[in-house]
Amino acid sequence: MTLQFSLGAAAPETVDSACVLVGVYEHGVLTSAAARVDNAAGGLIKRQVESGDISGKTGSSTLLFAPQGITARRVLVVGLGAQKSFDAARFQKIHLEAARALGKLPVADAVSYLSEVEVPGRDSAWRVRTAVLAIDHAAYRYTATFKPRDKQPKPPELASVALAAGDEAQAGLAQALAIAEGVRFARELANLPPNICNPAWIAAQAQAFADAQDDKVSCQVLDHVEMDKLGFGSLLAVARGSVNKPKLVVLQYRGGSADEKPYALVGKGVTFDSGGISLKPGPGMEEMKFDMGGAAGVLGAFIAAVRLGLALNLVCVVPTVENMPDGDAYRPSDVLTSLSGLTIEVLNTDAEGRLILCDALTWTAQTFQPQAMIDAATLTGACVIALGKHASGLMSKHDDLAAELLAAGEHTLDRAWRLPLWDDYQAQLESGFADVANIGGKSAGAITAACFLSRFTDGQRWAHLDIAGTAWDEGRKGLATGRPVTLLTQWLMDRAG
């Protein structure tokens, strides 16, 4: 069920709802909405603050059931933390925590006044957009592969949320709804198990989306036979060990003028990565269904751009394979001939993402001559070690492009951090048997992976996002995050003006 969002301006003490959400800072400082509820309820919130039941700690919540003087059946009081240091990141955090608390209640609707909380440097449209995306993220449930629930009476589930804001925030709401659709698509695709979400499945989902749109959107899928004729020697080598044949999925959106060069998004789509002959250790291998997070992310951003009707041309290219060990699998010491003509010595078959991306980047550049090309990939464990789970790694030789992406990440809180892409690192990729080796040793692994890709993007305005740390939450119950859909969509919105 997709959560419905709207804007409203009714007074918090008189709005008819199953639950209203208001905020309290530390030291008992009430927001204006909380103060109105408190006055109508005869000082109920202040008494809870004085007793210590409401602390104001960031993300904490206290439920007040059926308070007298209030039309709503419940009031959820959410802690905002220290008022002086309140910022954009905390605004997002309180909405995530509030939505999680709200989701545990037997309510079908709610009205939130947390969207009125002031954030330095951010306007009402930003607050509404950020709130909607946070609430929708927290409300997401993966159910695709669970047994259907028995048809028995169930308590109400949250179906709609109204946010306190005026007409000036309508643009923010519209943006949020489009981006949220893209994020949900990306999360669902990445969460599906690899026996369902294989290369053919990804191609089918892209084709189904294109078929449901107008003539501005089209889909093309190249199979292994077509790619072999074109010379995708690197990509096809990775796929050789699997019975699931590779695909190159190409979506096009024509929102700009016919003579305008497109922007290009390229996403790594390894639907399961066993490591191939260089087999991964067993513990944690189940998380390698998420190795198509880059593909999911660029597809989600494409969907958001289409829903927003952005005034630009956009292509989304997804090379998608499964990396498995087999009698026909490619081996360490194999030398591959890429689509660009460069030869590659394989030193590790578990460094496969760059091998499918290099051919996809070459083909995208040759076919579309894009204005700019961004790839997103769960590429290296080294990036997780360097940056953890909070920031995606960003590498580019183009300072202006890197600045655009960093700014988009800061604005949306889907943040990235730039790592160097100096030519000094290229020496680590030297090979005695081919033009380039596919790994550069244990040091600076995220950077040398990007250096490898840079050899296939000469003359292109290109940037690389390593999302190995940000594409999914760790652990057996960890879910895909949908990153970097929000960052990429904001970057495209900025390009469309």
C-alpha positions as CSV (number, residue, x, y, z in Angstrom):
1,M,0.0,0.0,0.0
2,T,1.4,3.4,-1.0
3,L,1.2,6.0,1.7
4,Q,-0.8,9.1,0.6
5,F,0.4,12.6,1.5
6,S,-1.4,16.0,1.5
7,L,-0.9,19.5,2.9
8,G,-3.2,21.1,5.4
9,A,-3.5,24.2,7.6
10,A,-6.1,23.3,10.3
11,A,-5.2,24.2,13.9
12,P,-3.6,21.3,15.8
13,E,-6.1,21.4,18.7
14,T,-9.2,21.3,16.4
15,V,-8.0,19.0,13.5
16,D,-10.0,15.8,13.2
17,S,-7.5,13.0,13.0
18,A,-6.5,9.7,14.6
19,C,-3.2,11.3,15.6
20,V,-1.5,14.6,15.5
21,L,2.3,15.0,15.8
22,V,3.9,17.9,17.6
23,G,7.5,18.7,18.7
24,V,9.2,19.5,22.0
25,Y,12.8,20.6,22.3
26,E,15.0,19.7,25.2
27,H,14.5,21.8,28.4
28,G,10.8,21.8,27.8
29,V,10.7,24.3,24.9
30,L,7.5,23.7,23.0
31,T,7.0,24.4,19.3
32,S,4.0,26.7,18.5
33,A,1.8,23.7,17.6
34,A,2.8,21.9,20.8
35,A,2.0,25.0,22.8
36,R,-1.5,25.3,21.2
37,V,-2.2,21.6,22.0
38,D,-0.9,22.1,25.5
39,N,-3.1,25.2,26.1
40,A,-6.2,23.4,24.8
41,A,-5.4,20.3,26.9
42,G,-5.0,22.3,30.2
43,G,-1.2,22.1,30.4
44,L,-0.9,18.4,29.8
45,I,2.3,18.5,27.8
46,K,4.1,20.8,30.2
47,R,3.1,18.5,33.1
48,Q,4.6,15.5,31.2
49,V,7.8,17.5,30.7
50,E,8.0,18.5,34.4
51,S,7.5,14.9,35.4
52,G,10.2,13.7,33.1
53,D,7.9,11.6,30.9
54,I,8.7,13.9,27.9
55,S,12.5,14.5,27.6
56,G,12.7,16.3,24.3
57,K,15.6,14.0,23.4
58,T,16.1,13.8,19.6
59,G,13.7,11.2,18.1
60,S,12.0,10.2,21.3
61,S,8.3,10.0,21.4
62,T,5.5,10.0,23.9
63,L,1.9,9.1,23.1
64,L,-0.9,11.0,24.8
65,F,-4.2,9.2,24.3
66,A,-7.6,11.0,24.1
67,P,-6.5,14.2,25.8
68,Q,-9.4,16.4,26.8
69,G,-9.8,19.6,24.9
70,I,-8.3,18.1,21.7
71,T,-10.3,16.9,18.7
72,A,-7.7,14.4,17.6
73,R,-7.8,11.0,19.4
74,R,-4.1,10.9,20.0
75,V,-1.1,13.3,20.3
76,L,2.4,12.0,19.5
77,V,4.9,14.3,21.1
78,V,8.3,14.0,19.4
79,G,11.6,15.1,20.9
80,L,13.6,17.6,18.8
81,G,16.8,17.8,20.8
82,A,18.6,21.0,21.6
83,Q,17.0,24.0,19.9
84,K,20.2,26.0,19.3
85,S,21.9,23.2,17.3
86,F,18.8,22.1,15.3
87,D,19.8,21.5,11.7
88,A,18.7,19.8,8.5
89,A,20.0,16.4,9.4
90,R,18.2,16.4,12.6
91,F,15.0,17.5,10.9
92,Q,15.3,14.3,8.7
93,K,16.1,12.1,11.7
94,I,13.0,13.2,13.8
95,H,10.7,12.5,10.9
96,L,12.2,9.0,10.4
97,E,11.8,8.3,14.1
98,A,8.4,9.8,14.3
99,A,7.2,7.8,11.3
100,R,8.5,4.6,12.9
101,A,6.6,5.3,16.1
102,L,3.5,6.3,14.2
103,G,3.7,3.0,12.2
104,K,3.3,1.0,15.5
105,L,0.0,2.7,16.3
106,P,-3.4,1.4,15.1
107,V,-4.1,4.6,13.1
108,A,-5.1,5.0,9.5
109,D,-4.4,8.7,9.3
110,A,-2.3,11.4,11.0
111,V,-1.5,15.1,10.8
112,S,2.1,16.2,11.4
113,Y,3.0,19.7,12.6
114,L,6.7,18.7,12.7
115,S,6.9,20.1,9.1
116,E,6.6,23.6,10.6
117,V,9.8,23.3,12.7
118,E,12.2,25.9,11.4
119,V,15.5,24.7,9.8
120,P,18.2,27.3,9.2
121,G,18.6,28.0,5.5
122,R,15.7,25.8,4.4
123,D,12.3,26.9,3.2
124,S,8.8,25.3,3.6
125,A,9.0,23.4,0.3
126,W,12.3,21.8,1.4
127,R,10.9,20.9,4.8
128,V,7.8,19.3,3.3
129,R,9.8,17.4,0.7
130,T,12.3,16.1,3.3
131,A,9.5,15.2,5.7
132,V,7.6,13.2,3.1
133,L,10.6,11.3,1.9
134,A,11.6,10.4,5.5
135,I,8.1,9.3,6.4
136,D,7.7,7.3,3.2
137,H,11.1,5.7,3.8
138,A,10.2,4.6,7.3
139,A,6.8,3.4,6.2
140,Y,8.2,1.1,3.5
141,R,7.6,-2.6,4.1
142,Y,9.1,-5.5,2.0
143,T,6.4,-8.2,1.6
144,A,7.0,-9.6,-1.8
145,T,8.2,-13.0,-0.8
146,F,6.3,-13.6,2.4
147,K,3.2,-15.8,2.7
148,P,0.1,-13.8,2.2
149,R,-1.7,-12.8,5.4
150,D,-4.8,-14.7,6.5
151,K,-7.9,-12.7,5.8
152,Q,-8.7,-11.8,9.3
153,P,-9.7,-8.5,10.9
154,K,-6.6,-6.4,11.3
155,P,-6.0,-3.2,13.2
156,P,-5.9,0.0,11.0
157,E,-2.6,0.6,9.1
158,L,-1.3,4.1,8.4
159,A,-2.6,5.1,5.0
160,S,-2.5,8.9,4.8
161,V,-0.4,11.7,6.4
162,A,-1.2,15.4,6.1
163,L,1.6,17.9,6.8
164,A,1.0,21.4,8.1
165,A,2.1,23.7,5.3
166,G,0.7,26.3,3.0
167,D,0.5,26.5,-0.8
168,E,4.1,27.7,-1.0
169,A,5.1,24.1,-0.2
170,Q,3.1,22.4,-3.0
171,A,6.2,22.2,-5.2
172,G,8.0,20.4,-2.5
173,L,5.2,17.9,-2.1
174,A,5.1,17.2,-5.9
175,Q,8.9,16.7,-5.9
176,A,8.7,14.4,-2.9
177,L,6.0,12.2,-4.4
178,A,8.0,11.7,-7.6
179,I,11.3,11.0,-5.8
180,A,9.5,8.7,-3.3
181,E,8.2,6.6,-6.2
182,G,11.7,6.2,-7.6
183,V,13.1,5.3,-4.2
184,R,10.4,2.7,-3.6
185,F,11.1,1.2,-7.0
186,A,14.8,1.0,-6.3
187,R,14.4,-0.5,-2.9
188,E,11.9,-3.2,-4.0
189,L,14.1,-4.2,-6.9
190,A,17.2,-4.5,-4.7
191,N,15.4,-6.3,-1.9
192,L,14.1,-9.1,-4.2
193,P,16.0,-12.3,-4.0
194,P,18.3,-13.2,-6.9
195,N,16.2,-16.2,-8.0
196,I,13.6,-13.6,-8.9
197,C,15.5,-10.5,-9.7
198,N,17.9,-11.7,-12.4
199,P,19.0,-9.8,-15.5
200,A,15.9,-10.8,-17.4
201,W,13.7,-9.5,-14.6
202,I,15.4,-6.1,-14.5
203,A,15.0,-5.8,-18.2
204,A,11.3,-6.7,-17.9
205,Q,10.7,-4.1,-15.2
206,A,12.3,-1.4,-17.3
207,Q,10.3,-2.4,-20.3
208,A,7.1,-2.4,-18.3
209,F,7.7,1.1,-17.1
210,A,8.5,2.4,-20.6
211,D,5.4,0.7,-22.0
212,A,3.2,2.5,-19.5
213,Q,4.5,5.9,-20.4
214,D,3.9,8.2,-23.4
215,D,6.2,8.4,-26.5
216,K,8.7,10.4,-24.5
217,V,10.0,7.2,-22.9
218,S,11.4,4.2,-24.7
219,C,13.3,1.0,-23.8
220,Q,15.8,-1.1,-25.6
221,V,17.3,-4.3,-24.4
222,L,20.5,-5.8,-25.9
223,D,20.9,-9.6,-25.3
224,H,24.2,-11.5,-25.2
225,V,24.1,-12.3,-28.9
226,E,23.8,-8.6,-29.8
227,M,26.5,-7.6,-27.3
228,D,28.8,-10.2,-28.7
229,K,28.4,-8.9,-32.2
230,L,29.2,-5.4,-30.9
231,G,32.3,-6.5,-29.0
232,F,31.3,-6.4,-25.3
233,G,34.1,-8.7,-24.4
234,S,34.6,-7.6,-20.9
235,L,30.9,-7.6,-19.8
236,L,30.2,-11.0,-21.5
237,A,33.2,-12.6,-19.7
238,V,31.8,-11.8,-16.3
239,A,28.4,-13.4,-17.3
240,R,29.9,-16.6,-18.7
241,G,29.6,-18.7,-15.6
242,S,25.8,-18.2,-15.1
243,V,22.8,-19.7,-16.8
244,N,21.1,-16.3,-16.4
245,K,22.1,-14.5,-19.6
246,P,23.3,-10.9,-19.4
247,K,21.3,-7.9,-20.6
248,L,22.1,-4.3,-21.4
249,V,19.0,-2.3,-20.5
250,V,18.6,1.2,-22.1
251,L,15.9,3.6,-21.1
252,Q,15.5,7.0,-22.9
253,Y,13.5,10.0,-21.8
254,R,13.0,12.9,-24.2
255,G,11.9,15.9,-22.2
256,G,14.2,18.4,-23.9
257,S,14.6,19.6,-27.4
258,A,15.4,17.1,-30.1
259,D,18.9,18.4,-30.8
260,E,19.9,18.6,-27.1
261,K,22.5,16.0,-25.9
262,P,21.2,13.8,-23.1
263,Y,22.5,13.3,-19.6
264,A,23.4,9.7,-18.9
265,L,23.1,7.5,-15.8
266,V,24.9,4.1,-15.8
267,G,24.3,1.6,-13.0
268,K,26.1,-1.6,-12.1
269,G,23.5,-4.5,-12.2
270,V,25.2,-7.6,-10.8
271,T,22.1,-9.4,-9.6
272,F,24.2,-11.9,-7.5
273,D,27.9,-11.7,-7.0
274,S,29.4,-15.0,-5.8
275,G,32.9,-13.6,-6.7
276,G,33.2,-16.2,-9.5
277,I,36.3,-18.3,-9.5
278,S,37.7,-15.9,-6.8
279,L,34.9,-17.1,-4.6
280,K,33.7,-14.9,-1.8
281,P,33.7,-16.2,1.8
282,G,30.3,-17.8,2.8
283,P,29.4,-15.5,5.7
284,G,27.7,-12.4,4.3
285,M,27.5,-13.7,0.7
286,E,23.7,-13.5,1.0
287,E,24.0,-9.7,0.9
288,M,25.4,-9.9,-2.6
289,K,21.9,-9.8,-4.0
290,F,22.3,-6.1,-3.3
291,D,25.2,-5.8,-5.8
292,M,22.7,-4.4,-8.3
293,G,22.1,-1.4,-6.1
294,G,23.6,0.9,-8.7
295,A,21.3,-0.3,-11.3
296,A,18.3,0.0,-8.9
297,G,19.4,3.6,-8.0
298,V,19.8,4.9,-11.6
299,L,16.5,3.3,-12.6
300,G,14.8,4.9,-9.6
301,A,16.2,8.3,-10.5
302,F,15.1,7.8,-14.1
303,I,11.5,7.1,-12.9
304,A,11.6,10.2,-10.7
305,A,12.8,12.4,-13.6
306,V,10.0,11.1,-15.8
307,R,7.4,11.7,-13.1
308,L,8.7,15.2,-12.6
309,G,8.6,15.9,-16.3
310,L,12.0,17.4,-16.3
311,A,12.9,19.6,-19.3
312,L,16.0,17.6,-20.4
313,N,16.9,14.4,-22.3
314,L,18.1,11.5,-20.2
315,V,19.4,8.0,-20.9
316,C,19.7,5.3,-18.3
317,V,22.0,2.3,-19.1
318,V,22.1,-0.8,-17.0
319,P,24.6,-3.6,-17.7
320,T,23.2,-6.5,-15.8
321,V,24.8,-9.9,-15.2
322,E,25.2,-12.7,-12.6
323,N,28.7,-13.5,-11.5
324,M,29.0,-17.3,-10.8
325,P,31.7,-20.0,-10.8
326,D,31.2,-22.6,-13.5
327,G,33.2,-24.7,-16.0
328,D,32.9,-21.9,-18.5
329,A,33.5,-19.0,-16.0
330,Y,36.2,-16.5,-16.6
331,R,39.4,-17.0,-14.7
332,P,42.2,-15.1,-12.9
333,S,44.9,-14.5,-15.6
334,D,42.4,-14.3,-18.5
335,V,43.0,-11.4,-20.8
336,L,39.8,-9.7,-22.0
337,T,39.3,-7.4,-24.9
338,S,36.8,-4.6,-24.0
339,L,34.5,-2.8,-26.3
340,S,36.9,0.1,-26.3
341,G,39.7,-2.1,-27.6
342,L,41.7,-1.9,-24.4
343,T,42.8,-5.3,-23.1
344,I,42.3,-6.2,-19.4
345,E,44.2,-8.7,-17.4
346,V,41.9,-10.4,-14.8
347,L,43.7,-10.7,-11.5
348,N,40.5,-11.3,-9.5
349,T,37.1,-12.3,-10.8
350,D,35.5,-10.7,-7.8
351,A,36.4,-7.3,-9.3
352,E,33.7,-7.8,-11.8
353,G,31.6,-4.6,-11.5
354,R,34.2,-2.5,-13.2
355,L,34.4,-5.1,-16.0
356,I,30.7,-4.7,-16.9
357,L,30.8,-0.9,-16.4
358,C,33.7,-0.3,-18.6
359,D,31.9,-1.7,-21.7
360,A,28.6,0.0,-20.7
361,L,30.4,3.4,-20.3
362,T,32.1,3.0,-23.6
363,W,28.9,2.1,-25.4
364,T,27.0,4.9,-23.7
365,A,29.6,7.5,-24.7
366,Q,29.8,6.2,-28.3
367,T,26.0,6.0,-28.8
368,F,24.7,9.1,-27.1
369,Q,27.7,11.6,-26.7
370,P,26.1,12.7,-23.4
371,Q,26.5,16.1,-21.8
372,A,27.6,14.3,-18.6
373,M,27.8,10.7,-17.6
374,I,27.4,9.5,-14.0
375,D,27.8,5.9,-12.9
376,A,26.6,4.4,-9.7
377,A,27.9,1.1,-8.4
378,T,28.3,-1.0,-5.2
379,L,31.9,-1.3,-6.4
380,T,34.3,-1.7,-3.5
381,G,34.5,-2.8,0.1
382,A,37.3,-0.4,0.3
383,C,34.9,2.5,0.0
384,V,32.9,1.1,3.0
385,I,36.1,1.0,5.1
386,A,37.0,4.6,4.1
387,L,33.6,6.2,4.5
388,G,31.3,3.8,6.4
389,K,27.6,3.7,5.7
390,H,26.8,7.4,5.7
391,A,28.5,8.9,2.6
392,S,28.8,7.6,-0.9
393,G,32.2,7.9,-2.5
394,L,32.5,10.4,-5.3
395,M,35.3,10.5,-7.8
396,S,35.7,12.7,-10.9
397,K,38.4,14.6,-12.8
398,H,35.8,17.4,-13.4
399,D,35.7,19.7,-10.5
400,D,32.5,21.4,-11.6
401,L,30.7,18.1,-12.0
402,A,31.9,16.9,-8.6
403,A,30.7,20.2,-7.0
404,E,27.3,19.8,-8.6
405,L,26.9,16.3,-7.2
406,L,28.2,17.2,-3.8
407,A,25.8,20.2,-3.7
408,A,22.8,17.9,-4.7
409,G,23.8,15.5,-1.9
410,E,24.0,18.2,0.7
411,H,20.7,19.7,-0.3
412,T,18.9,16.3,-0.1
413,L,21.0,14.8,2.8
414,D,21.8,11.9,0.4
415,R,25.4,12.9,0.8
416,A,28.6,12.0,-0.9
417,W,32.3,12.7,-0.2
418,R,34.9,13.3,-2.8
419,L,38.0,11.1,-3.0
420,P,41.0,11.9,-5.2
421,L,41.3,10.5,-8.7
422,W,44.9,11.5,-9.3
423,D,46.9,9.9,-12.1
424,D,49.5,8.9,-9.4
425,Y,47.2,5.9,-8.6
426,Q,47.1,4.7,-12.2
427,A,50.5,3.0,-11.8
428,Q,48.9,0.4,-9.5
429,L,46.9,-0.9,-12.5
430,E,49.9,-1.7,-14.7
431,S,50.0,-5.1,-16.2
432,G,52.7,-7.1,-17.9
433,F,50.2,-9.0,-20.1
434,A,47.5,-6.4,-21.0
435,D,46.8,-2.7,-21.3
436,V,45.4,-2.6,-17.7
437,A,44.8,-4.9,-14.8
438,N,41.4,-5.1,-13.2
439,I,42.7,-4.5,-9.6
440,G,45.4,-2.3,-8.2
441,G,46.3,-4.1,-5.0
442,K,45.0,-3.7,-1.4
443,S,45.8,0.0,-1.0
444,A,43.3,2.8,-2.2
445,G,41.0,0.1,-3.6
446,A,38.0,2.5,-4.1
447,I,40.3,5.0,-5.9
448,T,42.0,2.5,-8.2
449,A,38.6,1.0,-9.2
450,A,37.6,4.5,-10.3
451,C,41.0,4.9,-12.0
452,F,40.2,1.8,-14.0
453,L,36.8,3.2,-15.1
454,S,38.5,6.5,-16.0
455,R,40.5,4.8,-18.7
456,F,37.2,4.1,-20.5
457,T,35.8,7.6,-20.2
458,D,38.4,9.7,-21.9
459,G,36.9,12.9,-23.3
460,Q,33.8,12.5,-21.3
461,R,32.4,14.7,-18.5
462,W,32.1,11.8,-16.1
463,A,31.8,11.1,-12.4
464,H,31.7,7.8,-10.4
465,L,29.6,7.1,-7.3
466,D,30.7,4.2,-5.2
467,I,27.6,3.3,-3.1
468,A,28.9,0.0,-1.6
469,G,28.4,1.5,1.9
470,T,25.1,3.3,1.3
471,A,23.0,1.1,-0.9
472,W,21.7,-1.2,1.9
473,D,21.6,-1.6,5.6
474,E,23.9,-4.2,7.1
475,G,22.6,-7.4,8.7
476,R,20.3,-10.3,7.9
477,K,17.3,-8.1,8.1
478,G,18.9,-5.1,6.4
479,L,17.0,-3.6,3.6
480,A,18.0,-1.6,0.5
481,T,18.0,2.2,1.1
482,G,17.2,3.4,-2.4
483,R,20.3,5.6,-2.4
484,P,21.4,7.5,-4.5
485,V,18.0,8.1,-6.1
486,T,17.5,11.4,-4.2
487,L,21.0,12.7,-5.0
488,L,20.8,11.9,-8.7
489,T,17.2,13.3,-9.0
490,Q,18.2,16.6,-7.4
491,W,21.2,16.8,-9.7
492,L,19.0,16.3,-12.7
493,M,16.5,18.8,-11.3
494,D,19.3,21.3,-11.0
495,R,20.4,20.7,-14.6
496,A,16.8,21.2,-15.8
497,G,16.7,24.5,-14.0
